[in-house]
Amino acid sequence: MAAFPRIALETPALAPEIRSLLLAAFPTPVEADLVERLRRDGDVAMALAAFENDALVGHVVFSPMAAPFKALGLGPVAVTPKRQRSGIGSQLIRQGLATATDAGWDAIFVLGDPAYYGRFGFRADTAAGFECPYAGPYLMALALSGNELPGRGGSVAYAPAFRDLE
Ligand SMILES: CC(C)(COP(=O)(O)OP(=O)(O)OC[C@H]1O[C@@H](n2cnc3c(N)ncnc32)[C@H](O)[C@@H]1OP(=O)(O)O)[C@@H](O)C(=O)NCCC(=O)NCCS
């Protein structure tokens, strides 16, 4: 078994396998449909796939947000059930953060469990000044360059595909 998954940008040919992975990782097709809608809308800023021995084992999407600075929304992220809790999700996220930093993005927002996302530096405090339908303890943000975001307030919104899930 490979010690480290290989991480690569998503390619169009992977779409069916990614759908299968998302269907296996989540209880409903909501996330699989969401990723397809994001692609259709042109709202995938970056999507990474993780492979072990050439088999797809993980996937993460970053989509552009409407925000006062250059911000991405992280998610969905998924690891194939049999390979969860072996570091693959963390590697996908860390690689995504590094790639987004290199590409000049200012911030990443994520909606999720603070116990999981805190380990990457995401903080609810950092997101607290922003108006967003998801504002609250599960909305977290991370500044990619330096310790502070370029702004402290204003409204932030995920891509329309997320809005339509509500
Ligand atoms: C959440 C997910 C992407 C994490 O990827 P992973 O490869 O399993 O996680 P890692 O091995 O990198 O990290 C494992 C750690 O995360 C924790 N963890 C895993 N899933 C978690 C969750 N849903 N909530 C909180 N903590 C979680 C584990 O307890 C473990 O913590 P530890 O290191 O302190 O023991 C993966 O478990 C998954 O696909 N889950 C189902 C889909 C999902 O819920 N996605 C997230 C919402 S978009």
Backbone and ligand atoms as CSV (ligand in chain L), in Angstrom:
chain,resi,resn,atom,element,x,y,z
A,1,MET,N,N,0.835,-1.197,0.000
A,1,MET,CA,C,0.000,0.000,0.000
A,1,MET,C,C,0.873,1.251,0.000
A,2,ALA,N,N,0.541,2.192,-0.848
A,2,ALA,CA,C,1.354,3.400,-0.940
A,2,ALA,C,C,1.280,4.184,0.375
A,3,ALA,N,N,2.420,4.705,0.816
A,3,ALA,CA,C,2.440,5.482,2.055
A,3,ALA,C,C,1.758,6.826,1.850
A,4,PHE,N,N,1.894,7.379,0.663
A,4,PHE,CA,C,1.300,8.677,0.369
A,4,PHE,C,C,0.476,8.562,-0.892
A,5,PRO,N,N,-0.716,9.093,-0.878
A,5,PRO,CA,C,-1.465,9.067,-2.130
A,5,PRO,C,C,-0.829,10.033,-3.131
A,6,ARG,N,N,-1.052,9.761,-4.378
A,6,ARG,CA,C,-0.640,10.706,-5.426
A,6,ARG,C,C,-1.801,11.682,-5.598
A,7,ILE,N,N,-1.486,12.961,-5.586
A,7,ILE,CA,C,-2.529,13.980,-5.724
A,7,ILE,C,C,-2.355,14.656,-7.077
A,8,ALA,N,N,-3.437,14.786,-7.822
A,8,ALA,CA,C,-3.373,15.406,-9.151
A,8,ALA,C,C,-4.639,16.209,-9.396
A,9,LEU,N,N,-4.548,17.134,-10.331
A,9,LEU,CA,C,-5.748,17.881,-10.699
A,9,LEU,C,C,-6.767,16.937,-11.321
A,10,GLU,N,N,-8.012,17.182,-11.037
A,10,GLU,CA,C,-9.105,16.412,-11.665
A,10,GLU,C,C,-9.040,16.573,-13.187
A,11,THR,N,N,-9.345,15.500,-13.898
A,11,THR,CA,C,-9.474,15.604,-15.356
A,11,THR,C,C,-10.906,15.201,-15.735
A,12,PRO,N,N,-11.406,15.674,-16.898
A,12,PRO,CA,C,-12.796,15.361,-17.270
A,12,PRO,C,C,-13.084,13.856,-17.302
A,13,ALA,N,N,-12.106,13.059,-17.703
A,13,ALA,CA,C,-12.342,11.608,-17.812
A,13,ALA,C,C,-12.630,10.961,-16.460
A,14,LEU,N,N,-12.244,11.631,-15.383
A,14,LEU,CA,C,-12.454,11.056,-14.036
A,14,LEU,C,C,-13.867,11.241,-13.511
A,15,ALA,N,N,-14.674,12.046,-14.211
A,15,ALA,CA,C,-15.981,12.440,-13.656
A,15,ALA,C,C,-16.840,11.254,-13.194
A,16,PRO,N,N,-16.972,10.174,-13.977
A,16,PRO,CA,C,-17.816,9.063,-13.499
A,16,PRO,C,C,-17.279,8.414,-12.226
A,17,GLU,N,N,-15.955,8.251,-12.152
A,17,GLU,CA,C,-15.355,7.647,-10.946
A,17,GLU,C,C,-15.534,8.550,-9.730
A,18,ILE,N,N,-15.424,9.850,-9.966
A,18,ILE,CA,C,-15.596,10.806,-8.862
A,18,ILE,C,C,-17.035,10.739,-8.371
A,19,ARG,N,N,-17.970,10.636,-9.303
A,19,ARG,CA,C,-19.378,10.517,-8.878
A,19,ARG,C,C,-19.572,9.266,-7.998
A,20,SER,N,N,-18.992,8.159,-8.423
A,20,SER,CA,C,-19.118,6.922,-7.637
A,20,SER,C,C,-18.512,7.100,-6.250
A,21,LEU,N,N,-17.371,7.757,-6.187
A,21,LEU,CA,C,-16.718,7.973,-4.890
A,21,LEU,C,C,-17.612,8.819,-3.975
A,22,LEU,N,N,-18.191,9.882,-4.548
A,22,LEU,CA,C,-19.044,10.769,-3.736
A,22,LEU,C,C,-20.310,10.042,-3.288
A,23,LEU,N,N,-20.840,9.199,-4.146
A,23,LEU,CA,C,-22.041,8.436,-3.767
A,23,LEU,C,C,-21.723,7.462,-2.630
A,24,ALA,N,N,-20.505,6.931,-2.644
A,24,ALA,CA,C,-20.119,5.986,-1.583
A,24,ALA,C,C,-19.802,6.712,-0.275
A,25,ALA,N,N,-19.251,7.924,-0.371
A,25,ALA,CA,C,-18.777,8.618,0.838
A,25,ALA,C,C,-19.892,9.342,1.588
A,26,PHE,N,N,-20.937,9.760,0.872
A,26,PHE,CA,C,-22.018,10.535,1.502
A,26,PHE,C,C,-23.311,9.722,1.493
A,27,PRO,N,N,-24.187,9.986,2.442
A,27,PRO,CA,C,-25.424,9.197,2.535
A,27,PRO,C,C,-26.421,9.441,1.401
A,28,THR,N,N,-26.344,10.593,0.753
A,28,THR,CA,C,-27.296,10.902,-0.327
A,28,THR,C,C,-26.510,11.403,-1.548
A,29,PRO,N,N,-27.184,11.507,-2.719
A,29,PRO,CA,C,-26.487,12.004,-3.920
A,29,PRO,C,C,-26.273,13.518,-3.937
A,30,VAL,N,N,-26.604,14.210,-2.855
A,30,VAL,CA,C,-26.545,15.675,-2.867
A,30,VAL,C,C,-25.149,16.177,-3.272
A,31,GLU,N,N,-24.117,15.610,-2.658
A,31,GLU,CA,C,-22.763,16.105,-2.942
A,31,GLU,C,C,-22.314,15.725,-4.354
A,32,ALA,N,N,-22.681,14.516,-4.800
A,32,ALA,CA,C,-22.322,14.108,-6.172
A,32,ALA,C,C,-22.982,15.056,-7.182
A,33,ASP,N,N,-24.241,15.384,-6.939
A,33,ASP,CA,C,-24.950,16.303,-7.833
A,33,ASP,C,C,-24.356,17.710,-7.748
A,34,LEU,N,N,-23.990,18.103,-6.535
A,34,LEU,CA,C,-23.412,19.433,-6.336
A,34,LEU,C,C,-22.122,19.598,-7.145
A,35,VAL,N,N,-21.261,18.601,-7.102
A,35,VAL,CA,C,-19.990,18.694,-7.829
A,35,VAL,C,C,-20.251,18.786,-9.333
A,36,GLU,N,N,-21.229,18.041,-9.827
A,36,GLU,CA,C,-21.533,18.101,-11.262
A,36,GLU,C,C,-22.095,19.470,-11.637
A,37,ARG,N,N,-22.935,20.003,-10.769
A,37,ARG,CA,C,-23.492,21.339,-11.033
A,37,ARG,C,C,-22.382,22.404,-11.010
A,38,LEU,N,N,-21.455,22.284,-10.054
A,38,LEU,CA,C,-20.347,23.250,-9.995
A,38,LEU,C,C,-19.547,23.215,-11.305
A,39,ARG,N,N,-19.290,22.013,-11.803
A,39,ARG,CA,C,-18.557,21.900,-13.076
A,39,ARG,C,C,-19.347,22.535,-14.208
A,40,ARG,N,N,-20.626,22.213,-14.281
A,40,ARG,CA,C,-21.479,22.766,-15.352
A,40,ARG,C,C,-21.511,24.286,-15.309
A,41,ASP,N,N,-21.529,24.834,-14.091
A,41,ASP,CA,C,-21.601,26.288,-13.920
A,41,ASP,C,C,-20.249,26.968,-14.125
A,42,GLY,N,N,-19.209,26.199,-14.324
A,42,GLY,CA,C,-17.873,26.796,-14.431
A,42,GLY,C,C,-17.377,27.309,-13.092
A,43,ASP,N,N,-17.867,26.726,-12.012
A,43,ASP,CA,C,-17.531,27.190,-10.670
A,43,ASP,C,C,-16.575,26.254,-9.935
A,44,VAL,N,N,-15.764,25.536,-10.681
A,44,VAL,CA,C,-14.699,24.751,-10.039
A,44,VAL,C,C,-13.395,25.510,-10.273
A,45,ALA,N,N,-12.895,26.147,-9.223
A,45,ALA,CA,C,-11.612,26.861,-9.360
A,45,ALA,C,C,-10.470,25.857,-9.348
A,46,MET,N,N,-10.631,24.820,-8.544
A,46,MET,CA,C,-9.609,23.782,-8.452
A,46,MET,C,C,-10.261,22.525,-7.900
A,47,ALA,N,N,-9.969,21.396,-8.519
A,47,ALA,CA,C,-10.439,20.121,-7.974
A,47,ALA,C,C,-9.270,19.159,-8.023
A,48,LEU,N,N,-9.029,18.504,-6.894
A,48,LEU,CA,C,-7.897,17.590,-6.791
A,48,LEU,C,C,-8.403,16.176,-6.543
A,49,ALA,N,N,-7.696,15.233,-7.117
A,49,ALA,CA,C,-8.028,13.828,-6.927
A,49,ALA,C,C,-6.828,13.138,-6.284
A,50,ALA,N,N,-7.116,12.182,-5.399
A,50,ALA,CA,C,-6.046,11.402,-4.755
A,50,ALA,C,C,-6.118,9.970,-5.265
A,51,PHE,N,N,-4.955,9.415,-5.550
A,51,PHE,CA,C,-4.878,8.049,-6.082
A,51,PHE,C,C,-3.934,7.211,-5.231
A,52,GLU,N,N,-4.322,5.961,-5.030
A,52,GLU,CA,C,-3.414,4.965,-4.480
A,52,GLU,C,C,-3.349,3.839,-5.493
A,53,ASN,N,N,-2.150,3.515,-5.919
A,53,ASN,CA,C,-1.983,2.471,-6.948
A,53,ASN,C,C,-2.936,2.699,-8.121
A,54,ASP,N,N,-3.023,3.948,-8.540
A,54,ASP,CA,C,-3.845,4.356,-9.689
A,54,ASP,C,C,-5.350,4.259,-9.454
A,55,ALA,N,N,-5.775,3.897,-8.268
A,55,ALA,CA,C,-7.220,3.890,-7.976
A,55,ALA,C,C,-7.590,5.202,-7.290
A,56,LEU,N,N,-8.706,5.789,-7.717
A,56,LEU,CA,C,-9.180,7.026,-7.101
A,56,LEU,C,C,-9.617,6.741,-5.663
A,57,VAL,N,N,-9.059,7.484,-4.704
A,57,VAL,CA,C,-9.429,7.268,-3.294
A,57,VAL,C,C,-9.916,8.540,-2.607
A,58,GLY,N,N,-9.790,9.693,-3.269
A,58,GLY,CA,C,-10.246,10.923,-2.630
A,58,GLY,C,C,-10.425,12.042,-3.631
A,59,HIS,N,N,-11.177,13.049,-3.201
A,59,HIS,CA,C,-11.482,14.165,-4.106
A,59,HIS,C,C,-11.837,15.392,-3.295
A,60,VAL,N,N,-11.417,16.554,-3.763
A,60,VAL,CA,C,-11.806,17.810,-3.109
A,60,VAL,C,C,-12.026,18.884,-4.167
A,61,VAL,N,N,-13.010,19.727,-3.898
A,61,VAL,CA,C,-13.338,20.831,-4.808
A,61,VAL,C,C,-13.163,22.158,-4.067
A,62,PHE,N,N,-12.639,23.141,-4.775
A,62,PHE,CA,C,-12.590,24.519,-4.294
A,62,PHE,C,C,-13.326,25.379,-5.317
A,63,SER,N,N,-14.294,26.156,-4.853
A,63,SER,CA,C,-15.077,26.987,-5.781
A,63,SER,C,C,-14.957,28.455,-5.394
A,64,PRO,N,N,-15.002,29.343,-6.393
A,64,PRO,CA,C,-14.857,30.770,-6.087
A,64,PRO,C,C,-16.067,31.298,-5.320
A,65,MET,N,N,-15.815,32.185,-4.375
A,65,MET,CA,C,-16.898,32.792,-3.612
A,65,MET,C,C,-17.059,34.256,-3.999
A,66,ALA,N,N,-18.257,34.766,-3.816
A,66,ALA,CA,C,-18.453,36.208,-3.920
A,66,ALA,C,C,-18.039,36.773,-2.566
A,67,ALA,N,N,-16.981,37.579,-2.555
A,67,ALA,CA,C,-16.424,38.068,-1.284
A,67,ALA,C,C,-15.659,39.360,-1.558
A,68,PRO,N,N,-15.338,40.116,-0.504
A,68,PRO,CA,C,-14.605,41.380,-0.701
A,68,PRO,C,C,-13.150,41.175,-1.109
A,69,PHE,N,N,-12.687,39.952,-1.137
A,69,PHE,CA,C,-11.318,39.639,-1.578
A,69,PHE,C,C,-11.367,38.282,-2.262
A,70,LYS,N,N,-10.228,37.829,-2.719
A,70,LYS,CA,C,-10.218,36.577,-3.515
A,70,LYS,C,C,-10.359,35.368,-2.585
A,71,ALA,N,N,-11.553,34.816,-2.553
A,71,ALA,CA,C,-11.819,33.731,-1.604
A,71,ALA,C,C,-12.377,32.505,-2.317
A,72,LEU,N,N,-11.983,31.354,-1.806
A,72,LEU,CA,C,-12.496,30.077,-2.306
A,72,LEU,C,C,-13.298,29.389,-1.209
A,73,GLY,N,N,-14.280,28.627,-1.621
A,73,GLY,CA,C,-14.993,27.755,-0.691
A,73,GLY,C,C,-14.456,26.344,-0.859
A,74,LEU,N,N,-14.144,25.695,0.249
A,74,LEU,CA,C,-13.642,24.307,0.226
A,74,LEU,C,C,-14.828,23.359,0.383
A,75,GLY,N,N,-14.932,22.409,-0.524
A,75,GLY,CA,C,-15.930,21.364,-0.338
A,75,GLY,C,C,-16.775,21.151,-1.580
A,76,PRO,N,N,-17.316,19.962,-1.724
A,76,PRO,CA,C,-17.158,18.832,-0.816
A,76,PRO,C,C,-15.749,18.212,-0.890
A,77,VAL,N,N,-15.393,17.545,0.220
A,77,VAL,CA,C,-14.186,16.718,0.243
A,77,VAL,C,C,-14.634,15.326,0.653
A,78,ALA,N,N,-14.071,14.342,0.005
A,78,ALA,CA,C,-14.497,12.967,0.298
A,78,ALA,C,C,-13.363,11.989,0.076
A,79,VAL,N,N,-13.359,10.963,0.913
A,79,VAL,CA,C,-12.399,9.860,0.787
A,79,VAL,C,C,-13.212,8.575,0.720
A,80,THR,N,N,-12.791,7.669,-0.110
A,80,THR,CA,C,-13.517,6.418,-0.262
A,80,THR,C,C,-13.606,5.720,1.106
A,81,PRO,N,N,-14.791,5.196,1.478
A,81,PRO,CA,C,-14.994,4.729,2.859
A,81,PRO,C,C,-13.893,3.812,3.396
A,82,LYS,N,N,-13.428,2.878,2.598
A,82,LYS,CA,C,-12.417,1.933,3.108
A,82,LYS,C,C,-11.088,2.594,3.436
A,83,ARG,N,N,-10.842,3.759,2.902
A,83,ARG,CA,C,-9.553,4.416,3.112
A,83,ARG,C,C,-9.648,5.664,3.983
A,84,GLN,N,N,-10.819,5.876,4.608
A,84,GLN,CA,C,-10.944,7.039,5.479
A,84,GLN,C,C,-10.061,6.877,6.714
A,85,ARG,N,N,-9.727,8.020,7.323
A,85,ARG,CA,C,-8.905,8.060,8.543
A,85,ARG,C,C,-7.513,7.498,8.327
A,86,SER,N,N,-6.997,7.670,7.114
A,86,SER,CA,C,-5.594,7.281,6.906
A,86,SER,C,C,-4.805,8.449,6.321
A,87,GLY,N,N,-5.319,9.644,6.481
A,87,GLY,CA,C,-4.545,10.832,6.106
A,87,GLY,C,C,-4.807,11.365,4.703
A,88,ILE,N,N,-5.661,10.689,3.933
A,88,ILE,CA,C,-5.852,11.094,2.541
A,88,ILE,C,C,-6.593,12.435,2.461
A,89,GLY,N,N,-7.650,12.582,3.266
A,89,GLY,CA,C,-8.389,13.851,3.266
A,89,GLY,C,C,-7.477,15.004,3.655
A,90,SER,N,N,-6.659,14.793,4.657
A,90,SER,CA,C,-5.732,15.851,5.098
A,90,SER,C,C,-4.757,16.223,3.985
A,91,GLN,N,N,-4.254,15.221,3.293
A,91,GLN,CA,C,-3.302,15.527,2.216
A,91,GLN,C,C,-3.958,16.287,1.084
A,92,LEU,N,N,-5.189,15.905,0.750
A,92,LEU,CA,C,-5.910,16.628,-0.306
A,92,LEU,C,C,-6.096,18.092,0.091
A,93,ILE,N,N,-6.498,18.298,1.348
A,93,ILE,CA,C,-6.762,19.666,1.801
A,93,ILE,C,C,-5.462,20.464,1.843
A,94,ARG,N,N,-4.413,19.878,2.404
A,94,ARG,CA,C,-3.146,20.611,2.490
A,94,ARG,C,C,-2.612,20.961,1.103
A,95,GLN,N,N,-2.728,20.028,0.166
A,95,GLN,CA,C,-2.260,20.316,-1.198
A,95,GLN,C,C,-3.117,21.428,-1.815
A,96,GLY,N,N,-4.411,21.388,-1.552
A,96,GLY,CA,C,-5.303,22.435,-2.067
A,96,GLY,C,C,-4.949,23.801,-1.507
A,97,LEU,N,N,-4.655,23.855,-0.211
A,97,LEU,CA,C,-4.304,25.141,0.402
A,97,LEU,C,C,-3.003,25.677,-0.203
A,98,ALA,N,N,-2.032,24.794,-0.411
A,98,ALA,CA,C,-0.746,25.229,-0.977
A,98,ALA,C,C,-0.937,25.727,-2.413
A,99,THR,N,N,-1.728,24.999,-3.187
A,99,THR,CA,C,-1.940,25.389,-4.590
A,99,THR,C,C,-2.697,26.714,-4.661
A,100,ALA,N,N,-3.692,26.883,-3.787
A,100,ALA,CA,C,-4.463,28.131,-3.789
A,100,ALA,C,C,-3.586,29.311,-3.370
A,101,THR,N,N,-2.692,29.077,-2.416
A,101,THR,CA,C,-1.778,30.143,-1.985
A,101,THR,C,C,-0.887,30.551,-3.156
A,102,ASP,N,N,-0.314,29.561,-3.835
A,102,ASP,CA,C,0.558,29.843,-4.983
A,102,ASP,C,C,-0.197,30.587,-6.073
A,103,ALA,N,N,-1.489,30.298,-6.209
A,103,ALA,CA,C,-2.284,30.926,-7.268
A,103,ALA,C,C,-2.776,32.321,-6.881
A,104,GLY,N,N,-2.450,32.773,-5.677
A,104,GLY,CA,C,-2.772,34.147,-5.300
A,104,GLY,C,C,-4.123,34.338,-4.635
A,105,TRP,N,N,-4.781,33.251,-4.232
A,105,TRP,CA,C,-6.044,33.413,-3.498
A,105,TRP,C,C,-5.734,33.942,-2.100
A,106,ASP,N,N,-6.642,34.779,-1.566
A,106,ASP,CA,C,-6.426,35.386,-0.245
A,106,ASP,C,C,-6.926,34.516,0.899
A,107,ALA,N,N,-7.988,33.778,0.648
A,107,ALA,CA,C,-8.650,33.108,1.771
A,107,ALA,C,C,-9.423,31.892,1.305
A,108,ILE,N,N,-9.641,30.999,2.252
A,108,ILE,CA,C,-10.521,29.854,2.016
A,108,ILE,C,C,-11.558,29.826,3.131
A,109,PHE,N,N,-12.790,29.620,2.745
A,109,PHE,CA,C,-13.860,29.415,3.723
A,109,PHE,C,C,-14.274,27.948,3.665
A,110,VAL,N,N,-14.716,27.440,4.788
A,110,VAL,CA,C,-15.234,26.069,4.814
A,110,VAL,C,C,-16.362,25.997,5.828
A,111,LEU,N,N,-17.330,25.162,5.520
A,111,LEU,CA,C,-18.433,24.916,6.441
A,111,LEU,C,C,-18.269,23.474,6.896
A,112,GLY,N,N,-18.007,23.269,8.176
A,112,GLY,CA,C,-17.792,21.887,8.609
A,112,GLY,C,C,-17.485,21.794,10.082
A,113,ASP,N,N,-16.913,20.676,10.445
A,113,ASP,CA,C,-16.629,20.376,11.850
A,113,ASP,C,C,-15.338,21.071,12.281
A,114,PRO,N,N,-15.421,21.981,13.260
A,114,PRO,CA,C,-14.205,22.681,13.703
A,114,PRO,C,C,-13.115,21.723,14.178
A,115,ALA,N,N,-13.499,20.560,14.721
A,115,ALA,CA,C,-12.490,19.617,15.211
A,115,ALA,C,C,-11.649,19.089,14.052
A,116,TYR,N,N,-12.251,18.977,12.883
A,116,TYR,CA,C,-11.487,18.484,11.736
A,116,TYR,C,C,-10.729,19.628,11.056
A,117,TYR,N,N,-11.446,20.709,10.738
A,117,TYR,CA,C,-10.814,21.755,9.928
A,117,TYR,C,C,-9.859,22.635,10.728
A,118,GLY,N,N,-9.987,22.629,12.065
A,118,GLY,CA,C,-9.075,23.412,12.898
A,118,GLY,C,C,-7.628,23.011,12.691
A,119,ARG,N,N,-7.414,21.740,12.385
A,119,ARG,CA,C,-6.027,21.262,12.251
A,119,ARG,C,C,-5.303,21.885,11.052
A,120,PHE,N,N,-6.079,22.431,10.114
A,120,PHE,CA,C,-5.453,23.083,8.948
A,120,PHE,C,C,-5.330,24.594,9.161
A,121,GLY,N,N,-5.809,25.088,10.291
A,121,GLY,CA,C,-5.732,26.525,10.579
A,121,GLY,C,C,-7.045,27.265,10.381
A,122,PHE,N,N,-8.101,26.557,9.974
A,122,PHE,CA,C,-9.400,27.220,9.819
A,122,PHE,C,C,-9.944,27.593,11.191
A,123,ARG,N,N,-10.489,28.821,11.292
A,123,ARG,CA,C,-11.040,29.293,12.563
A,123,ARG,C,C,-12.403,29.938,12.343
A,124,ALA,N,N,-13.334,29.634,13.246
A,124,ALA,CA,C,-14.626,30.309,13.196
A,124,ALA,C,C,-14.454,31.800,13.487
A,125,ASP,N,N,-13.522,32.141,14.365
A,125,ASP,CA,C,-13.255,33.560,14.674
A,125,ASP,C,C,-12.922,34.350,13.416
A,126,THR,N,N,-12.137,33.732,12.548
A,126,THR,CA,C,-11.683,34.427,11.341
A,126,THR,C,C,-12.866,34.730,10.419
A,127,ALA,N,N,-13.871,33.874,10.460
A,127,ALA,CA,C,-15.040,34.064,9.589
A,127,ALA,C,C,-16.135,34.888,10.255
A,128,ALA,N,N,-15.947,35.166,11.557
A,128,ALA,CA,C,-17.070,35.688,12.349
A,128,ALA,C,C,-17.580,37.053,11.896
A,129,GLY,N,N,-16.732,37.877,11.299
A,129,GLY,CA,C,-17.186,39.224,10.931
A,129,GLY,C,C,-17.963,39.296,9.634
A,130,PHE,N,N,-18.127,38.179,8.958
A,130,PHE,CA,C,-18.713,38.201,7.619
A,130,PHE,C,C,-20.176,37.775,7.628
A,131,GLU,N,N,-20.940,38.468,6.794
A,131,GLU,CA,C,-22.342,38.054,6.635
A,131,GLU,C,C,-22.385,36.910,5.633
A,132,CYS,N,N,-23.085,35.863,6.010
A,132,CYS,CA,C,-23.186,34.688,5.143
A,132,CYS,C,C,-24.368,33.876,5.648
A,133,PRO,N,N,-25.128,33.250,4.751
A,133,PRO,CA,C,-26.247,32.444,5.234
A,133,PRO,C,C,-25.801,31.338,6.194
A,134,TYR,N,N,-24.528,30.943,6.109
A,134,TYR,CA,C,-24.041,29.857,6.965
A,134,TYR,C,C,-23.298,30.369,8.195
A,135,ALA,N,N,-23.336,31.685,8.442
A,135,ALA,CA,C,-22.563,32.246,9.558
A,135,ALA,C,C,-22.895,31.502,10.853
A,136,GLY,N,N,-21.863,31.261,11.654
A,136,GLY,CA,C,-22.054,30.526,12.907
A,136,GLY,C,C,-20.814,29.716,13.193
A,137,PRO,N,N,-20.904,28.835,14.172
A,137,PRO,CA,C,-19.694,28.127,14.617
A,137,PRO,C,C,-19.097,27.183,13.581
A,138,TYR,N,N,-19.900,26.812,12.574
A,138,TYR,CA,C,-19.387,25.849,11.585
A,138,TYR,C,C,-18.803,26.524,10.349
A,139,LEU,N,N,-18.970,27.853,10.253
A,139,LEU,CA,C,-18.351,28.564,9.136
A,139,LEU,C,C,-16.982,29.047,9.597
A,140,MET,N,N,-15.967,28.580,8.908
A,140,MET,CA,C,-14.586,28.901,9.294
A,140,MET,C,C,-13.847,29.486,8.102
A,141,ALA,N,N,-12.780,30.231,8.417
A,141,ALA,CA,C,-11.971,30.800,7.340
A,141,ALA,C,C,-10.499,30.685,7.690
A,142,LEU,N,N,-9.698,30.762,6.643
A,142,LEU,CA,C,-8.244,30.686,6.764
A,142,LEU,C,C,-7.637,31.728,5.834
A,143,ALA,N,N,-6.755,32.573,6.373
A,143,ALA,CA,C,-6.026,33.537,5.537
A,143,ALA,C,C,-4.844,32.808,4.907
A,144,LEU,N,N,-4.687,32.956,3.606
A,144,LEU,CA,C,-3.626,32.201,2.932
A,144,LEU,C,C,-2.288,32.933,2.942
A,145,SER,N,N,-2.333,34.270,2.927
A,145,SER,CA,C,-1.055,34.985,2.952
A,145,SER,C,C,-1.013,35.818,4.226
A,146,GLY,N,N,-0.101,35.491,5.114
A,146,GLY,CA,C,-0.041,36.188,6.392
A,146,GLY,C,C,-1.110,35.659,7.331
A,147,ASN,N,N,-1.251,36.324,8.461
A,147,ASN,CA,C,-2.178,35.831,9.472
A,147,ASN,C,C,-3.574,36.410,9.345
A,148,GLU,N,N,-3.692,37.487,8.589
A,148,GLU,CA,C,-4.967,38.202,8.562
A,148,GLU,C,C,-5.563,38.195,7.167
A,149,LEU,N,N,-6.890,38.215,7.130
A,149,LEU,CA,C,-7.572,38.381,5.857
A,149,LEU,C,C,-7.424,39.836,5.419
A,150,PRO,N,N,-7.539,40.102,4.101
A,150,PRO,CA,C,-7.431,41.484,3.633
A,150,PRO,C,C,-8.579,42.359,4.133
A,151,GLY,N,N,-9.661,41.783,4.591
A,151,GLY,CA,C,-10.782,42.564,5.135
A,151,GLY,C,C,-11.382,41.795,6.290
A,152,ARG,N,N,-12.148,42.509,7.106
A,152,ARG,CA,C,-12.706,41.837,8.288
A,152,ARG,C,C,-14.214,41.675,8.217
A,153,GLY,N,N,-14.835,42.317,7.239
A,153,GLY,CA,C,-16.293,42.240,7.184
A,153,GLY,C,C,-16.801,42.348,5.765
A,154,GLY,N,N,-18.121,42.326,5.631
A,154,GLY,CA,C,-18.745,42.327,4.314
A,154,GLY,C,C,-19.503,41.028,4.171
A,155,SER,N,N,-20.010,40.806,2.972
A,155,SER,CA,C,-20.742,39.548,2.828
A,155,SER,C,C,-19.950,38.572,1.966
A,156,VAL,N,N,-20.090,37.330,2.281
A,156,VAL,CA,C,-19.445,36.266,1.515
A,156,VAL,C,C,-20.532,35.260,1.115
A,157,ALA,N,N,-20.418,34.768,-0.103
A,157,ALA,CA,C,-21.435,33.817,-0.573
A,157,ALA,C,C,-20.777,32.714,-1.378
A,158,TYR,N,N,-21.209,31.526,-1.111
A,158,TYR,CA,C,-20.751,30.376,-1.900
A,158,TYR,C,C,-21.329,30.462,-3.314
A,159,ALA,N,N,-20.784,29.691,-4.223
A,159,ALA,CA,C,-21.271,29.618,-5.605
A,159,ALA,C,C,-22.763,29.245,-5.601
A,160,PRO,N,N,-23.513,29.678,-6.640
A,160,PRO,CA,C,-24.960,29.440,-6.678
A,160,PRO,C,C,-25.359,27.981,-6.467
A,161,ALA,N,N,-24.555,27.046,-6.902
A,161,ALA,CA,C,-24.910,25.627,-6.731
A,161,ALA,C,C,-25.135,25.290,-5.260
A,162,PHE,N,N,-24.397,25.937,-4.361
A,162,PHE,CA,C,-24.570,25.696,-2.924
A,162,PHE,C,C,-25.858,26.340,-2.433
A,163,ARG,N,N,-26.120,27.555,-2.950
A,163,ARG,CA,C,-27.308,28.287,-2.504
A,163,ARG,C,C,-28.560,27.470,-2.811
A,164,ASP,N,N,-28.540,26.820,-3.947
A,164,ASP,CA,C,-29.731,26.085,-4.373
A,164,ASP,C,C,-29.934,24.795,-3.589
A,165,LEU,N,N,-28.977,24.449,-2.721
A,165,LEU,CA,C,-29.152,23.263,-1.877
A,165,LEU,C,C,-30.039,23.547,-0.678
A,166,GLU,N,N,-30.162,24.870,-0.354
A,166,GLU,CA,C,-30.856,25.217,0.893
A,166,GLU,C,C,-32.331,24.903,0.827
L,1,LIG,C1,C,-14.135,13.876,6.219
L,1,LIG,C2,C,-13.141,13.103,5.330
L,1,LIG,C3,C,-12.982,13.802,3.988
L,1,LIG,C4,C,-11.788,13.130,6.072
L,1,LIG,O1,O,-10.831,12.468,5.292
L,1,LIG,P1,P,-9.965,11.302,5.946
L,1,LIG,O2,O,-8.935,10.923,4.960
L,1,LIG,O3,O,-10.888,10.242,6.435
L,1,LIG,O4,O,-9.365,12.068,7.205
L,1,LIG,P2,P,-7.847,12.111,7.656
L,1,LIG,O5,O,-7.326,10.707,7.728
L,1,LIG,O6,O,-7.104,13.090,6.876
L,1,LIG,O7,O,-8.021,12.683,9.102
L,1,LIG,C5,C,-8.434,11.808,10.096
L,1,LIG,C6,C,-8.845,12.624,11.265
L,1,LIG,O8,O,-10.014,13.331,10.943
L,1,LIG,C7,C,-11.017,13.012,11.872
L,1,LIG,N1,N,-12.244,12.988,11.093
L,1,LIG,C8,C,-12.509,12.285,10.001
L,1,LIG,N2,N,-13.751,12.589,9.572
L,1,LIG,C9,C,-14.233,13.512,10.431
L,1,LIG,C10,C,-15.444,14.208,10.523
L,1,LIG,N3,N,-16.442,14.029,9.638
L,1,LIG,N4,N,-15.581,15.086,11.517
L,1,LIG,C11,C,-14.594,15.291,12.409
L,1,LIG,N5,N,-13.435,14.653,12.371
L,1,LIG,C12,C,-13.253,13.768,11.390
L,1,LIG,C13,C,-10.663,11.673,12.432
L,1,LIG,O9,O,-11.182,11.505,13.704
L,1,LIG,C14,C,-9.161,11.750,12.459
L,1,LIG,O10,O,-8.775,12.471,13.594
L,1,LIG,P3,P,-7.444,12.092,14.355
L,1,LIG,O11,O,-6.325,12.332,13.369
L,1,LIG,O12,O,-7.431,13.045,15.498
L,1,LIG,O13,O,-7.614,10.660,14.703
L,1,LIG,C15,C,-13.565,11.632,5.113
L,1,LIG,O14,O,-13.632,10.964,6.345
L,1,LIG,C16,C,-14.887,11.482,4.377
L,1,LIG,O15,O,-14.908,11.373,3.166
L,1,LIG,N6,N,-16.008,11.456,5.109
L,1,LIG,C17,C,-17.326,11.318,4.506
L,1,LIG,C18,C,-17.681,12.536,3.698
L,1,LIG,C19,C,-17.643,13.801,4.540
L,1,LIG,O16,O,-18.216,13.852,5.630
L,1,LIG,N7,N,-16.970,14.867,4.022
L,1,LIG,C20,C,-16.792,16.108,4.741
L,1,LIG,C21,C,-17.904,17.058,4.544
L,1,LIG,S1,S,-17.835,17.870,2.946
